[in-house]
Amino acid sequence: TKTTPDGDPDHQINQIAMALEGGATFVARGFAGDHAHLTALFKAAIKHRGYAFVDVFQPCVTYNHIQTYDWYRDRVYRLEDEQHDATDKALAVKKAHEWGDRVPIGLFYHEQKATYLDHLAHVQEPLVGAKPKANLKKLIDSFR
């Protein structure tokens, strides 16, 4: 940017590794230059029950003249094309640290497990449109 003409001086955060260590049960990365693949990742993340995280490579066409769309196109590869085992968390962490000539995109990790709401018996059924389990009129009348 104009405020950091020599690049970002801060230590970069590895978002994929952070999501994995933070307990996300769906961790993916997409590239804005591959709309179909990115759309599929977002759809899968939205359908996932639990903590879903999707990192997106979207090059800045105004200020970043190094990591351009072409730069990413030359480096990114789909984990799905390499038969990546998205159920192996240790492998997902290893792939999260892969950067250089080849940069992975796709589904790094996926796990199905009970969510917080699954442990709350009183919210198992939807509240909207649900029929009352108690006779509310009788309950209200008891307070009169």
DSSP file with accessible surface (Angstrom, degrees, kcal/mol):
  #  RESIDUE AA STRUCTURE BP1 BP2  ACC     N-H-->O    O-->H-N    N-H-->O    O-->H-N    TCO  KAPPA ALPHA  PHI   PSI    X-CA   Y-CA   Z-CA
    1    1 A T    >         0   0   84      0, 0.0     3,-0.9     0, 0.0     6,-0.2   0.000 360.0 360.0 360.0 175.5    0.0    0.0    0.0
    2    2 A K  T 3   +     0   0  170      1,-0.2     0, 0.0     2,-0.1     0, 0.0   0.808 360.0  53.7 -65.4 -27.3    1.0    3.6   -0.1
    3    3 A T  T 3  S+     0   0  125      1,-0.3    -1,-0.2     2,-0.1     3,-0.1   0.656 117.4  35.7 -83.0 -15.7    1.7    3.4    3.7
    4    4 A T    X   +     0   0   48     -3,-0.9     3,-2.0     1,-0.1    -1,-0.3  -0.534  66.2 162.5-132.9  69.1    4.0    0.4    3.3
    5    5 A P  T 3  S+     0   0  105      0, 0.0     3,-0.1     0, 0.0    -1,-0.1   0.739  78.5  50.8 -64.3 -20.5    5.9    0.9    0.0
    6    6 A D  T 3  S-     0   0  165      1,-0.4     2,-0.1    -3,-0.1    -3,-0.0   0.230 122.1 -97.8 -99.8  14.6    8.6   -1.6    1.0
    7    7 A G    <   -     0   0   42     -3,-2.0    -1,-0.4    -6,-0.2    57,-0.0  -0.303  60.6 -38.1  97.0 176.6    6.1   -4.3    1.9
    8    8 A D        -     0   0   99      1,-0.1     4,-0.1    -3,-0.1    -4,-0.0  -0.643  45.2-164.1 -80.0 119.1    4.6   -5.4    5.2
    9    9 A P        +     0   0  110      0, 0.0    -1,-0.1     0, 0.0     2,-0.1   0.650  60.5  96.4 -79.5 -12.3    7.2   -5.3    8.0
   10   10 A D  S    S-     0   0  116      1,-0.1     2,-0.3     0, 0.0    -2,-0.1  -0.390  88.3 -98.1 -78.1 155.5    5.1   -7.5   10.3
   11   11 A H        -     0   0  180     -2,-0.1    -1,-0.1     1,-0.1     2,-0.1  -0.541  46.4-119.3 -69.2 128.6    5.5  -11.2   10.7
   12   12 A Q        -     0   0  142     -2,-0.3     2,-0.4    -4,-0.1    -1,-0.1  -0.424  18.7-130.3 -74.2 147.7    2.9  -12.9    8.6
   13   13 A I        -     0   0  105     -2,-0.1     2,-1.2     4,-0.0     3,-0.1  -0.811  10.2-134.6 -97.8 134.5    0.3  -15.1   10.2
   14   14 A N     >  -     0   0   48     -2,-0.4     4,-2.4     1,-0.2     5,-0.2  -0.758  22.3-171.3 -87.6  97.2   -0.3  -18.6    8.7
   15   15 A Q  H  > S+     0   0   82     -2,-1.2     4,-2.5     1,-0.2     5,-0.2   0.854  80.4  52.9 -62.3 -37.5   -4.1  -18.5    8.7
   16   16 A I  H  > S+     0   0    0      2,-0.2     4,-2.4     1,-0.2    -1,-0.2   0.954 111.7  44.9 -64.4 -48.7   -4.5  -22.2    7.7
   17   17 A A  H  > S+     0   0   13     79,-0.2     4,-2.6     1,-0.2     5,-0.2   0.901 113.2  51.8 -62.0 -39.5   -2.3  -23.4   10.6
   18   18 A M  H  X S+     0   0  114     -4,-2.4     4,-1.9     2,-0.2    -1,-0.2   0.916 109.9  48.3 -65.4 -41.4   -4.0  -21.0   13.0
   19   19 A A  H  <>S+     0   0    2     -4,-2.5     5,-2.4     2,-0.2     4,-0.3   0.914 112.1  49.9 -65.1 -41.2   -7.5  -22.3   12.0
   20   20 A L  H ><5S+     0   0    0     -4,-2.4     3,-1.1     1,-0.2    -2,-0.2   0.931 115.0  42.4 -62.3 -46.3   -6.3  -25.9   12.4
   21   21 A E  H 3<5S+     0   0  140     -4,-2.6    -1,-0.2     1,-0.2    -2,-0.2   0.768 108.1  62.2 -72.8 -23.5   -4.8  -25.3   15.8
   22   22 A G  T 3<5S-     0   0   50     -4,-1.9    -1,-0.2    -5,-0.2    -2,-0.2   0.454 122.1-101.8 -81.7  -2.0   -7.9  -23.2   16.8
   23   23 A G  T < 5 +     0   0   31     -3,-1.1    28,-0.2    -4,-0.3    -3,-0.2   0.581  60.7 163.0  97.3  10.7  -10.1  -26.2   16.4
   24   24 A A      < -     0   0    0     -5,-2.4    -1,-0.2    -6,-0.2    28,-0.2  -0.387  25.3-161.0 -62.2 139.6  -11.7  -25.6   13.0
   25   25 A T  S    S+     0   0    7     26,-1.9    86,-2.6     1,-0.3     2,-0.3   0.391  81.5  43.7-105.4   2.3  -13.3  -28.8   11.6
   26   26 A F  E     +aB  52 110A   6     25,-1.3    27,-3.0    84,-0.2     2,-0.4  -0.906  69.5 172.6-143.7 112.8  -13.4  -27.5    8.0
   27   27 A V  E     +aB  53 109A   0     82,-2.6    81,-2.2    -2,-0.3    82,-1.8  -0.986  10.0 153.3-128.9 122.9  -10.3  -25.7    6.8
   28   28 A A  E     -aB  54 107A   0     25,-2.3    27,-2.7    -2,-0.4     2,-0.4  -0.932  26.8-152.8-143.5 164.7   -9.8  -24.7    3.1
   29   29 A R  E     -aB  55 106A  10     77,-2.0    77,-3.7    -2,-0.3     2,-0.3  -0.996  16.1-178.0-141.3 137.8   -8.1  -22.2    0.9
   30   30 A G  E     -a   56   0A   0     25,-2.7    27,-2.9    -2,-0.4     2,-0.4  -0.789  22.1-126.1-128.8 174.8   -9.1  -20.9   -2.5
   31   31 A F  E >   -a   57   0A   3      3,-0.3     3,-2.3    -2,-0.3     7,-0.3  -0.986  12.7-139.9-126.5 128.4   -7.9  -18.6   -5.2
   32   32 A A  T 3  S+     0   0    8     25,-3.0     3,-0.2    -2,-0.4    26,-0.1   0.713 103.0  64.2 -61.6 -19.0  -10.0  -15.7   -6.6
   33   33 A G  T 3  S+     0   0   22     24,-0.3     2,-0.4     1,-0.2    -1,-0.3   0.466  97.5  58.1 -83.0  -1.0   -8.6  -16.6  -10.1
   34   34 A D    <>  +     0   0   40     -3,-2.3     4,-2.5     1,-0.1    -3,-0.3  -0.709  66.3 172.2-127.7  77.1  -10.4  -20.0   -9.9
   35   35 A H  H  > S+     0   0  136     -2,-0.4     4,-2.8     1,-0.2     5,-0.2   0.864  73.4  51.8 -59.4 -43.3  -14.0  -19.0   -9.4
   36   36 A A  H  > S+     0   0   75      2,-0.2     4,-2.1     1,-0.2    -1,-0.2   0.934 113.6  43.9 -62.7 -45.2  -15.5  -22.5   -9.8
   37   37 A H  H  > S+     0   0   16      2,-0.2     4,-2.1     1,-0.2    -2,-0.2   0.931 114.9  49.0 -65.6 -43.8  -13.2  -24.1   -7.3
   38   38 A L  H  X S+     0   0   20     -4,-2.5     4,-2.4    -7,-0.3    -2,-0.2   0.916 110.0  51.8 -63.9 -41.1  -13.6  -21.2   -4.8
   39   39 A T  H  X S+     0   0   69     -4,-2.8     4,-2.5    -5,-0.2    -1,-0.2   0.919 108.5  51.1 -61.7 -42.6  -17.4  -21.3   -5.1
   40   40 A A  H  X S+     0   0   56     -4,-2.1     4,-2.3     1,-0.2    -1,-0.2   0.896 109.4  50.8 -63.3 -38.9  -17.4  -25.1   -4.4
   41   41 A L  H  X S+     0   0    9     -4,-2.1     4,-2.4     2,-0.2    -1,-0.2   0.925 110.8  48.1 -64.9 -43.6  -15.2  -24.5   -1.3
   42   42 A F  H  X S+     0   0   87     -4,-2.4     4,-2.5     2,-0.2    -2,-0.2   0.912 111.0  50.8 -64.0 -41.6  -17.6  -21.8    0.0
   43   43 A K  H  X S+     0   0  128     -4,-2.5     4,-2.0     1,-0.2    -1,-0.2   0.930 112.1  46.8 -61.5 -44.5  -20.7  -24.0   -0.6
   44   44 A A  H  X S+     0   0   44     -4,-2.3     4,-1.2     1,-0.2    -2,-0.2   0.898 112.1  51.1 -65.2 -38.6  -19.1  -26.9    1.3
   45   45 A A  H  < S+     0   0   13     -4,-2.4     3,-0.3     1,-0.2    -2,-0.2   0.903 109.4  50.0 -65.6 -40.0  -18.1  -24.6    4.1
   46   46 A I  H  < S+     0   0  140     -4,-2.5    -1,-0.2     1,-0.2    -2,-0.2   0.896 112.0  47.7 -66.6 -37.1  -21.6  -23.2    4.4
   47   47 A K  H  < S+     0   0  171     -4,-2.0    -1,-0.2    -5,-0.2    -2,-0.2   0.707  90.5 104.7 -75.9 -19.4  -23.1  -26.7    4.5
   48   48 A H  S  < S-     0   0   16     -4,-1.2     2,-0.9    -3,-0.3     4,-0.1  -0.410  70.4-135.2 -68.0 133.0  -20.5  -27.9    7.2
   49   49 A R  S    S+     0   0  134     -2,-0.1    64,-0.4     2,-0.1     2,-0.3  -0.811  73.6  19.0 -88.6 109.1  -21.9  -28.2   10.7
   50   50 A G  S    S-     0   0   41     -2,-0.9     2,-0.8    62,-0.1   -26,-0.1  -0.859 112.0 -11.7 132.6-164.9  -19.2  -26.6   12.9
   51   51 A Y        -     0   0  114     -2,-0.3   -26,-1.9   -28,-0.2   -25,-1.3  -0.600  63.4-177.7 -78.3 107.2  -16.3  -24.2   12.7
   52   52 A A  E     -a   26   0A  36     -2,-0.8     2,-0.4   -27,-0.2   -25,-0.2  -0.907   6.2-173.6-111.3 137.1  -15.5  -23.7    9.0
   53   53 A F  E     -a   27   0A  52    -27,-3.0   -25,-2.3    -2,-0.4     2,-0.4  -0.997   4.8-176.3-132.5 129.2  -12.7  -21.5    7.8
   54   54 A V  E     -a   28   0A  29     -2,-0.4     2,-0.3   -27,-0.2   -25,-0.2  -0.980   9.1-159.9-128.0 118.2  -11.9  -20.6    4.2
   55   55 A D  E     -a   29   0A  19    -27,-2.7   -25,-2.7    -2,-0.4     2,-0.5  -0.754  12.4-155.6 -91.0 141.1   -8.8  -18.5    3.3
   56   56 A V  E     -a   30   0A  43     -2,-0.3     2,-0.7   -27,-0.2   -25,-0.2  -0.980  12.2-146.0-126.7 125.2   -8.9  -16.7    0.0
   57   57 A F  E     +a   31   0A  19    -27,-2.9   -25,-3.0    -2,-0.5   -24,-0.3  -0.799  30.1 164.9 -81.7 115.9   -5.9  -15.6   -2.1
   58   58 A Q        -     0   0  142     -2,-0.7    -2,-0.1   -27,-0.2   -27,-0.0  -0.857  28.4-140.8-135.4  98.1   -7.1  -12.4   -3.8
   59   59 A P        -     0   0   11      0, 0.0     2,-0.8     0, 0.0     9,-0.1  -0.242  15.0-121.5 -61.5 144.7   -4.2  -10.4   -5.3
   60   60 A C     >  -     0   0   58      7,-0.3     4,-1.1     1,-0.2     7,-0.1  -0.791  22.0-168.3 -87.0 112.5   -4.2   -6.7   -5.0
   61   61 A V  T  4 S+     0   0  109     -2,-0.8    -1,-0.2     1,-0.2     7,-0.0   0.647  81.4  53.1 -78.1 -12.9   -4.1   -5.4   -8.6
   62   62 A T  T  4 S+     0   0   88     -3,-0.1    -1,-0.2     1,-0.0     3,-0.1   0.922 126.4   8.0 -86.8 -49.1   -3.3   -1.8   -7.5
   63   63 A Y  T  4 S+     0   0  105      1,-0.1     2,-1.0     2,-0.0    -2,-0.1   0.715 108.9  76.3-111.1 -27.4   -0.3   -2.2   -5.2
   64   64 A N     <  +     0   0   49     -4,-1.1    -1,-0.1     1,-0.2     0, 0.0  -0.761  41.8 162.5 -95.7 101.7    1.1   -5.7   -5.3
   65   65 A H  S    S+     0   0  145     -2,-1.0     3,-0.2     1,-0.1    -1,-0.2   0.289  72.8  53.2 -99.1   9.4    3.0   -6.1   -8.6
   66   66 A I  S    S+     0   0  130      1,-0.2     2,-1.7    -3,-0.0     5,-0.1   0.802 106.1  44.0-105.1 -59.5    4.8   -9.2   -7.4
   67   67 A Q  S    S+     0   0   54      4,-0.1    -7,-0.3    -7,-0.1    -1,-0.2  -0.530  85.7 156.6 -90.7  75.4    2.1  -11.7   -6.2
   68   68 A T     >  -     0   0   49     -2,-1.7     4,-2.3    -3,-0.2     5,-0.2  -0.253  61.9 -91.1 -89.3 178.1   -0.2  -11.1   -9.1
   69   69 A Y  H  > S+     0   0   66      1,-0.2     4,-2.8     2,-0.2     5,-0.2   0.913 130.5  49.5 -57.3 -42.4   -2.9  -13.4  -10.6
   70   70 A D  H  > S+     0   0  104      2,-0.2     4,-2.0     1,-0.2    -1,-0.2   0.890 106.4  55.7 -65.3 -38.6   -0.3  -14.8  -12.9
   71   71 A W  H  > S+     0   0   41      1,-0.2     4,-0.6     2,-0.2    -1,-0.2   0.938 113.1  41.7 -57.7 -47.6    2.1  -15.4  -10.0
   72   72 A Y  H >X S+     0   0   20     -4,-2.3     4,-3.3     1,-0.2     3,-1.3   0.916 110.2  56.6 -67.3 -42.6   -0.6  -17.4   -8.2
   73   73 A R  H 3< S+     0   0  125     -4,-2.8    -1,-0.2     1,-0.3    -2,-0.2   0.854 106.5  51.5 -58.2 -33.4   -1.7  -19.3  -11.3
   74   74 A D  H 3< S+     0   0  129     -4,-2.0    -1,-0.3    -5,-0.2    -2,-0.2   0.679 122.5  29.6 -74.5 -18.5    1.9  -20.5  -11.8
   75   75 A R  H << S+     0   0   63     -3,-1.3    28,-2.0    -4,-0.6    -2,-0.2   0.754  92.2  93.8-114.2 -36.2    2.2  -21.8   -8.2
   76   76 A V  E  <  +c  103   0B  29     -4,-3.3     2,-0.3    26,-0.2   -45,-0.0  -0.340  44.7 179.3 -70.2 145.3   -1.2  -22.9   -6.9
   77   77 A Y  E     -c  104   0B  22     26,-1.8    28,-2.4    -2,-0.0     2,-0.5  -0.984  30.9-110.3-139.6 150.1   -2.3  -26.5   -7.1
   78   78 A R  E >>  -c  105   0B  81     -2,-0.3     3,-0.8    26,-0.2     4,-0.5  -0.688  12.1-148.8 -83.9 127.4   -5.4  -28.2   -5.9
   79   79 A L  G >4>S+     0   0    1     26,-3.0     5,-1.8    -2,-0.5     3,-1.3   0.858  99.1  62.2 -59.4 -34.3   -5.0  -30.6   -3.0
   80   80 A E  G >45S+     0   0   79     25,-0.3     3,-1.2     1,-0.3    -1,-0.2   0.834  97.2  57.5 -62.5 -32.1   -7.9  -32.6   -4.5
   81   81 A D  G <45S+     0   0  106     -3,-0.8    -1,-0.3     1,-0.3    -2,-0.2   0.668 105.9  50.6 -72.4 -15.6   -5.8  -33.3   -7.6
   82   82 A E  G <<5S-     0   0   91     -3,-1.3    -1,-0.3    -4,-0.5    -2,-0.2   0.139 115.2-112.7-107.2  16.2   -3.1  -34.9   -5.5
   83   83 A Q  T < 5 -     0   0  163     -3,-1.2    -3,-0.2     1,-0.2     2,-0.1   0.872  47.4-172.0  53.5  42.2   -5.4  -37.2   -3.6
   84   84 A H      < -     0   0   29     -5,-1.8     2,-1.1     1,-0.1    -1,-0.2  -0.419  24.4-127.3 -64.0 134.0   -4.8  -35.3   -0.3
   85   85 A D    >   -     0   0   78      1,-0.2     3,-1.6    -2,-0.1     7,-0.2  -0.739  23.0-171.4 -86.9 100.0   -6.3  -37.0    2.7
   86   86 A A  T 3  S+     0   0   19     -2,-1.1    24,-2.7     1,-0.3    -1,-0.2   0.487  80.0  64.9 -74.8  -0.4   -8.4  -34.2    4.3
   87   87 A T  T 3  S+     0   0   98     22,-0.2     2,-0.9     1,-0.1    -1,-0.3   0.514  80.7  89.7 -95.5  -4.7   -9.1  -36.4    7.4
   88   88 A D    <>  -     0   0   66     -3,-1.6     4,-2.1    20,-0.2     5,-0.1  -0.794  55.5-173.8 -97.0 101.6   -5.4  -36.4    8.4
   89   89 A K  H  > S+     0   0   74     -2,-0.9     4,-2.4     1,-0.2     5,-0.2   0.884  83.2  54.2 -65.5 -39.2   -4.8  -33.4   10.6
   90   90 A A  H  > S+     0   0   75      1,-0.2     4,-2.1     2,-0.2    -1,-0.2   0.914 110.4  47.3 -62.2 -40.7   -1.0  -33.8   10.8
   91   91 A L  H  > S+     0   0   49      2,-0.2     4,-2.7     1,-0.2    -1,-0.2   0.891 109.1  54.6 -66.8 -38.7   -0.8  -33.8    7.0
   92   92 A A  H  X S+     0   0    0     -4,-2.1     4,-2.0     2,-0.2    -2,-0.2   0.918 107.9  49.5 -61.4 -41.7   -3.1  -30.7    6.9
   93   93 A V  H  X S+     0   0   36     -4,-2.4     4,-1.0     2,-0.2    -1,-0.2   0.925 110.7  50.5 -63.3 -42.2   -0.7  -28.9    9.2
   94   94 A K  H >< S+     0   0  154     -4,-2.1     3,-0.8     1,-0.2    -2,-0.2   0.934 111.5  47.4 -61.3 -44.8    2.3  -29.9    7.0
   95   95 A K  H >< S+     0   0   37     -4,-2.7     3,-1.6     1,-0.2    -1,-0.2   0.835 102.8  64.5 -66.1 -31.4    0.5  -28.6    3.9
   96   96 A A  H 3< S+     0   0    3     -4,-2.0    -1,-0.2     1,-0.3   -79,-0.2   0.817 103.1  48.4 -61.6 -27.7   -0.4  -25.4    5.7
   97   97 A H  T << S+     0   0  122     -4,-1.0     2,-0.6    -3,-0.8    -1,-0.3   0.380  83.8 113.2 -95.0   4.8    3.3  -24.6    5.9
   98   98 A E    <   +     0   0   51     -3,-1.6     2,-0.3    -4,-0.2    -3,-0.0  -0.676  37.6 146.6 -81.8 119.3    4.0  -25.3    2.2
   99   99 A W        +     0   0  127     -2,-0.6     2,-0.4     4,-0.1     4,-0.1  -0.982  29.3  56.6-153.2 140.0    4.9  -22.1    0.4
  100  100 A G  S    S+     0   0   27     -2,-0.3     3,-0.1     1,-0.1    -2,-0.0  -0.971 107.9   3.3 144.6-124.9    7.2  -21.4   -2.5
  101  101 A D  S    S+     0   0  139     -2,-0.4     2,-0.4     1,-0.2    -1,-0.1   0.761 135.2  38.3 -68.1 -26.8    7.2  -22.8   -6.0
  102  102 A R        -     0   0  106      2,-0.0   -26,-0.2   -25,-0.0    -1,-0.2  -0.997  67.7-176.2-128.8 129.8    4.0  -24.8   -5.1
  103  103 A V  E     -c   76   0B   0    -28,-2.0   -26,-1.8    -2,-0.4     2,-0.2  -0.986  22.2-131.6-127.6 121.8    1.2  -23.4   -3.0
  104  104 A P  E     +c   77   0B   0      0, 0.0     2,-0.3     0, 0.0   -26,-0.2  -0.451  24.6 177.3 -77.8 141.8   -1.7  -25.7   -2.0
  105  105 A I  E     +c   78   0B   2    -28,-2.4   -26,-3.0    -2,-0.2   -25,-0.3  -0.924  40.6  55.8-129.7 160.6   -5.4  -24.6   -2.4
  106  106 A G  E    S-B   29   0A   0    -77,-3.7   -77,-2.0    -2,-0.3     2,-0.8  -0.801  97.7 -13.7 119.2-160.4   -8.4  -26.7   -1.6
  107  107 A L  E     +B   28   0A  40     -2,-0.3   -79,-0.2   -79,-0.2     3,-0.1  -0.710  52.4 174.0 -86.0 110.9   -9.7  -28.6    1.4
  108  108 A F  E     +     0   0A   0    -81,-2.2     2,-0.3    -2,-0.8   -80,-0.2   0.881  67.1   3.9 -80.2 -43.2   -6.9  -29.1    3.9
  109  109 A Y  E     +B   27   0A  17    -82,-1.8   -82,-2.6   -17,-0.1     2,-0.3  -0.999  56.0 177.7-151.2 142.6   -8.9  -30.7    6.7
  110  110 A H  E     +B   26   0A  57    -24,-2.7     2,-0.3    -2,-0.3   -84,-0.2  -0.977   8.4 167.7-148.3 130.3  -12.4  -31.9    7.3
  111  111 A E        -     0   0   61    -86,-2.6     2,-0.6    -2,-0.3    -2,-0.0  -0.996  23.9-144.9-144.3 137.4  -13.9  -33.6   10.4
  112  112 A Q        +     0   0  125     -2,-0.3     2,-0.3   -64,-0.0   -62,-0.1  -0.916  39.4 141.1-101.3 122.0  -17.4  -34.4   11.5
  113  113 A K        -     0   0  114     -2,-0.6    -2,-0.1   -64,-0.4   -88,-0.0  -0.973  56.6 -70.7-152.0 167.1  -18.0  -34.1   15.2
  114  114 A A        -     0   0   53     -2,-0.3     2,-0.2     1,-0.1     3,-0.0  -0.279  48.4-141.6 -61.0 139.8  -20.6  -32.9   17.6
  115  115 A T     >  -     0   0   26      1,-0.1     4,-0.7   -65,-0.1     3,-0.5  -0.473  28.8 -98.6 -94.0 172.5  -21.1  -29.1   17.7
  116  116 A Y  T >4 S+     0   0  174      1,-0.2     3,-1.5     2,-0.2     4,-0.2   0.924 124.4  53.2 -56.0 -45.2  -21.8  -27.0   20.8
  117  117 A L  G >4 S+     0   0   99      1,-0.3     3,-1.7     2,-0.2     6,-0.2   0.799  96.3  67.1 -65.2 -27.7  -25.5  -26.9   19.9
  118  118 A D  G 34 S+     0   0   56     -3,-0.5    -1,-0.3     1,-0.3    -2,-0.2   0.760  98.5  53.9 -62.9 -22.8  -25.6  -30.7   19.7
  119  119 A H  G << S+     0   0  137     -3,-1.5     2,-0.8    -4,-0.7    -1,-0.3   0.430  90.8  83.0 -91.1  -0.9  -24.9  -30.7   23.5
  120  120 A L    X   -     0   0   38     -3,-1.7     3,-1.9    -4,-0.2    -1,-0.1  -0.829  58.1-172.7-107.7  95.9  -27.9  -28.5   24.3
  121  121 A A  G >  S+     0   0   85     -2,-0.8     3,-1.3     1,-0.3     4,-0.3   0.823  79.7  63.5 -58.7 -32.6  -30.9  -30.6   24.4
  122  122 A H  G 3  S+     0   0  144      1,-0.3    -1,-0.3     2,-0.1     3,-0.1   0.585 105.6  44.6 -74.8  -7.0  -33.3  -27.7   24.7
  123  123 A V  G <  S+     0   0   53     -3,-1.9    -1,-0.3    -6,-0.2    -2,-0.2   0.088  77.6 106.3-121.0  25.5  -32.4  -26.3   21.3
  124  124 A Q  S <  S+     0   0  100     -3,-1.3    -2,-0.1     2,-0.1    -1,-0.1   0.831  77.0  54.7 -72.5 -30.8  -32.4  -29.5   19.3
  125  125 A E  S    S-     0   0  113     -4,-0.3     5,-0.1    -3,-0.1     2,-0.0  -0.793 100.4 -98.6-103.6 147.6  -35.7  -28.5   17.6
  126  126 A P        -     0   0  102      0, 0.0    -2,-0.1     0, 0.0    -1,-0.1  -0.348  23.2-150.2 -63.8 140.6  -36.2  -25.3   15.7
  127  127 A L  S >  S+     0   0  139      2,-0.1     3,-1.1    -4,-0.1     2,-0.4   0.818  75.8  82.7 -81.2 -31.6  -38.0  -22.6   17.7
  128  128 A V  T 3  S+     0   0  140      1,-0.3     3,-0.1     3,-0.0     0, 0.0  -0.595 110.0   2.9 -77.1 124.9  -39.6  -20.9   14.8
  129  129 A G  T 3  S+     0   0   79     -2,-0.4    -1,-0.3     1,-0.3     2,-0.2   0.449  96.6 138.8  82.3  -1.7  -42.8  -22.7   13.8
  130  130 A A    <   -     0   0   48     -3,-1.1    -1,-0.3     1,-0.1    -3,-0.0  -0.507  56.2-119.0 -77.6 145.0  -42.5  -25.2   16.6
  131  131 A K        -     0   0  190     -2,-0.2    -1,-0.1    -3,-0.1    -3,-0.0  -0.656  36.7-102.1 -80.9 137.8  -45.6  -26.1   18.5
  132  132 A P        -     0   0   91      0, 0.0    -1,-0.1     0, 0.0     4,-0.0  -0.323  21.0-150.4 -59.9 140.6  -45.5  -25.2   22.2
  133  133 A K  S    S+     0   0  181      2,-0.0     2,-0.3    -3,-0.0    -2,-0.0   0.616  79.9  51.3 -85.8 -16.5  -44.9  -28.2   24.4
  134  134 A A  S    S-     0   0   61      4,-0.0     2,-1.2     0, 0.0     3,-0.1  -0.861  95.8-103.7-119.0 157.6  -46.8  -26.7   27.3
  135  135 A N     >  -     0   0  102     -2,-0.3     4,-2.0     1,-0.2     5,-0.1  -0.680  36.7-171.1 -79.0  98.7  -50.3  -25.3   27.5
  136  136 A L  H  > S+     0   0   92     -2,-1.2     4,-3.0     1,-0.2     5,-0.2   0.861  80.9  56.2 -64.9 -36.4  -49.3  -21.6   27.5
  137  137 A K  H  > S+     0   0  137      2,-0.2     4,-2.8     1,-0.2    -1,-0.2   0.942 108.9  47.3 -60.9 -44.7  -52.9  -20.4   28.3
  138  138 A K  H  > S+     0   0  153      2,-0.2     4,-1.5     1,-0.2    -2,-0.2   0.915 113.0  49.3 -62.6 -41.1  -53.0  -22.6   31.4
  139  139 A L  H  X S+     0   0   89     -4,-2.0     4,-0.5     2,-0.2    -2,-0.2   0.941 113.0  45.9 -64.6 -45.0  -49.6  -21.3   32.4
  140  140 A I  H >< S+     0   0   93     -4,-3.0     3,-1.4     1,-0.2     4,-0.3   0.923 110.5  53.4 -65.5 -42.8  -50.5  -17.7   32.0
  141  141 A D  H >< S+     0   0   59     -4,-2.8     3,-1.5     1,-0.3    -1,-0.2   0.835  98.6  65.0 -62.3 -28.9  -53.8  -18.2   33.8
  142  142 A S  H 3< S+     0   0   83     -4,-1.5    -1,-0.3     1,-0.3    -2,-0.2   0.715  98.7  54.4 -69.3 -16.8  -51.9  -19.6   36.7
  143  143 A F  T <<        0   0  163     -3,-1.4    -1,-0.3    -4,-0.5    -2,-0.2   0.448 360.0 360.0 -92.6  -3.8  -50.3  -16.3   37.3
  144  144 A R    <         0   0  221     -3,-1.5    -3,-0.0    -4,-0.3    -4,-0.0  -0.390 360.0 360.0 -84.4 360.0  -53.5  -14.3   37.5
